[in-house]
Amino acid sequence: MNVTLIEHTPNPERTVALAARLCYSPASIDDLREKLAVSDIESFLDKIMSLGHHSVLEHASFTFGIEGISRVTTHQLVRHRIASFSQQSQRYVSHKEEFASIMPDTIAVNSEAQQIFASMIDTVHKAYAQLIEMGIPAEDARYILPNATETKIIMTMNARELLHFFALRCCQRAQWEIRNMSDEMLRLVKRIAPIIFRQAGPGCVGGPCPEGKFCCGQTVEVRDFYKNLQ
Ligand SMILES: Cc1cc2nc3c(=O)[nH]c(=O)nc-3n(C[C@H](O)[C@H](O)[C@H](O)COP(=O)(O)OP(=O)(O)OC[C@H]3O[C@@H](n4cnc5c(N)ncnc54)[C@H](O)[C@@H]3O)c2cc1C
């Protein structure tokens, strides 16, 4: 898996703090921009986070490039509606010559399971290539491709949605591949906007575990992990 932060709002924390300041001040935008000291940014951000005035976080956007993940994961990813996605097409990009797949660790460490998986991937790839050679369009041949098919996607989310996304997808209850991806995304945005994402992570980082009877029972370790994530 390769997750990169391709672009983001320049000075995201300053932009969000300015938007927050504007809401509570009679001054002009030029004045606010001029007078917004670096030292004020942290206190404004802390204030809006504690007040739940989260709409101002929507002014900061982050665009990620994500490669080497399965269709299992992108299918979960695109369920997040407050985001923009561009995914490699299986209509226009043929897998005839090269076919890559993602093998879960539970399968990779078990030689018998690994063989079953590899042989099925090989069979599917050969069948796909045969269909393409017969003149079947890629948009139809792809019907036999598995969830394990490797894909790539570019995704843009604003900071408010990212906090929600991390709460759900960094949680131990989330599926391992999307959780690993979320952890990588969080690492990247924390470097750019450490104040906004200081409390980011699964729901238990900022309060009690929201999972109730499904709690992983590792709240202390999980909180520690996300506090130190860099
Ligand atoms: C552990 C786990 C297991 C899951 N299992 C399943 C499963 O078995 N089957 C399944 O189908 N899905 C499953 N999902 C996906 C889940 O149901 C959501 O579709 C996905 O997590 C997107 O989250 P969301 O809807 O909160 O937020 P987003 O789409 O990211 O939206 C963010 C927030 O915006 C608001 N919002 C967005 N759109 C609307 C709207 N139309 N109306 C009102 N408010 C809106 C909501 O407050 C929402 O929380 C699972 C997710 C997780 C984390």
The ligand as an SDF file (V2000), in Angstrom:
LIG
                    3D

 53 58  0  0  0  0  0  0  0  0999 V2000
  -16.9380   -1.0740   11.2470 C   0  0  0  0  0  0  0  0  0  0  0  0
  -17.8400   -0.7530   10.0830 C   0  0  0  0  0  0  0  0  0  0  0  0
  -18.6720   -1.7220    9.5710 C   0  0  0  0  0  0  0  0  0  0  0  0
  -19.5310   -1.4390    8.5070 C   0  0  0  0  0  0  0  0  0  0  0  0
  -20.3470   -2.4320    8.0380 N   0  0  0  0  0  0  0  0  0  0  0  0
  -21.2010   -2.1680    7.0300 C   0  0  0  0  0  0  0  0  0  0  0  0
  -22.0830   -3.1580    6.5340 C   0  0  0  0  0  0  0  0  0  0  0  0
  -22.0990   -4.2880    7.0010 O   0  0  0  0  0  0  0  0  0  0  0  0
  -22.9150   -2.8450    5.5010 N   0  0  0  0  0  0  0  0  0  0  0  0
  -22.9540   -1.5770    4.9700 C   0  0  0  0  0  0  0  0  0  0  0  0
  -23.7350   -1.3290    4.0560 O   0  0  0  0  0  0  0  0  0  0  0  0
  -22.1080   -0.6180    5.4050 N   0  0  0  0  0  0  0  0  0  0  0  0
  -21.2360   -0.8660    6.4230 C   0  0  0  0  0  0  0  0  0  0  0  0
  -20.4080    0.1180    6.8560 N   0  0  0  0  0  0  0  0  0  0  0  0
  -20.4180    1.4200    6.1770 C   0  0  0  0  0  0  0  0  0  0  0  0
  -21.2580    2.4690    6.9410 C   0  0  0  0  0  0  0  0  0  0  0  0
  -22.5970    2.0620    7.0360 O   0  0  0  0  0  0  0  0  0  0  0  0
  -21.1920    3.8440    6.2430 C   0  0  0  0  0  0  0  0  0  0  0  0
  -21.7670    3.7550    4.9610 O   0  0  0  0  0  0  0  0  0  0  0  0
  -19.7820    4.3510    6.0700 C   0  0  0  0  0  0  0  0  0  0  0  0
  -19.0300    4.1540    7.2320 O   0  0  0  0  0  0  0  0  0  0  0  0
  -19.8280    5.8550    5.7350 C   0  0  0  0  0  0  0  0  0  0  0  0
  -20.0370    6.5620    6.9350 O   0  0  0  0  0  0  0  0  0  0  0  0
  -21.1320    7.6670    7.1700 P   0  0  0  0  0  0  0  0  0  0  0  0
  -22.3870    7.3340    6.4910 O   0  0  0  0  0  0  0  0  0  0  0  0
  -21.1890    8.0250    8.6330 O   0  0  0  0  0  0  0  0  0  0  0  0
  -20.4520    8.9350    6.6520 O   0  0  0  0  0  0  0  0  0  0  0  0
  -20.1380    9.7680    5.3540 P   0  0  0  0  0  0  0  0  0  0  0  0
  -20.7840    9.2990    4.1200 O   0  0  0  0  0  0  0  0  0  0  0  0
  -18.6610    9.8610    5.3960 O   0  0  0  0  0  0  0  0  0  0  0  0
  -20.8320   11.1280    5.7580 O   0  0  0  0  0  0  0  0  0  0  0  0
  -20.3940   11.8810    6.8920 C   0  0  0  0  0  0  0  0  0  0  0  0
  -21.5730   12.2950    7.7220 C   0  0  0  0  0  0  0  0  0  0  0  0
  -22.3620   13.2060    6.9400 O   0  0  0  0  0  0  0  0  0  0  0  0
  -23.7210   13.0210    7.2730 C   0  0  0  0  0  0  0  0  0  0  0  0
  -24.4280   12.5840    6.0630 N   0  0  0  0  0  0  0  0  0  0  0  0
  -23.8650   12.2010    4.8840 C   0  0  0  0  0  0  0  0  0  0  0  0
  -24.8230   11.9130    3.9910 N   0  0  0  0  0  0  0  0  0  0  0  0
  -26.0040   12.0990    4.6020 C   0  0  0  0  0  0  0  0  0  0  0  0
  -27.3540   11.9720    4.2330 C   0  0  0  0  0  0  0  0  0  0  0  0
  -27.7020   11.5460    3.0150 N   0  0  0  0  0  0  0  0  0  0  0  0
  -28.2900   12.2560    5.1160 N   0  0  0  0  0  0  0  0  0  0  0  0
  -27.9990   12.6750    6.3590 C   0  0  0  0  0  0  0  0  0  0  0  0
  -26.7320   12.8230    6.8200 N   0  0  0  0  0  0  0  0  0  0  0  0
  -25.7520   12.5480    5.9570 C   0  0  0  0  0  0  0  0  0  0  0  0
  -23.8020   11.9500    8.3690 C   0  0  0  0  0  0  0  0  0  0  0  0
  -23.7690   12.6000    9.6150 O   0  0  0  0  0  0  0  0  0  0  0  0
  -22.5180   11.1880    8.1520 C   0  0  0  0  0  0  0  0  0  0  0  0
  -22.0740   10.5030    9.3100 O   0  0  0  0  0  0  0  0  0  0  0  0
  -19.5440   -0.1390    7.9220 C   0  0  0  0  0  0  0  0  0  0  0  0
  -18.6910    0.8420    8.4410 C   0  0  0  0  0  0  0  0  0  0  0  0
  -17.8450    0.5570    9.4940 C   0  0  0  0  0  0  0  0  0  0  0  0
  -16.9260    1.6460   10.0150 C   0  0  0  0  0  0  0  0  0  0  0  0
  1  2  1  0
  2  3  1  0
  2 52  2  0
  3  4  2  0
  4  5  1  0
  4 50  1  0
  5  6  2  0
  6  7  1  0
  6 13  1  0
  7  8  2  0
  7  9  1  0
  9 10  1  0
 10 11  2  0
 10 12  1  0
 12 13  2  0
 13 14  1  0
 14 15  1  0
 14 50  1  0
 15 16  1  0
 16 17  1  0
 16 18  1  0
 18 19  1  0
 18 20  1  0
 20 21  1  0
 20 22  1  0
 22 23  1  0
 23 24  1  0
 24 25  2  0
 24 26  1  0
 24 27  1  0
 27 28  1  0
 28 29  2  0
 28 30  1  0
 28 31  1  0
 31 32  1  0
 32 33  1  0
 33 34  1  0
 33 48  1  0
 34 35  1  0
 35 36  1  0
 35 46  1  0
 36 37  1  0
 36 45  1  0
 37 38  2  0
 38 39  1  0
 39 40  1  0
 39 45  2  0
 40 41  1  0
 40 42  2  0
 42 43  1  0
 43 44  2  0
 44 45  1  0
 46 47  1  0
 46 48  1  0
 48 49  1  0
 50 51  2  0
 51 52  1  0
 52 53  1  0
M  END
$$$$
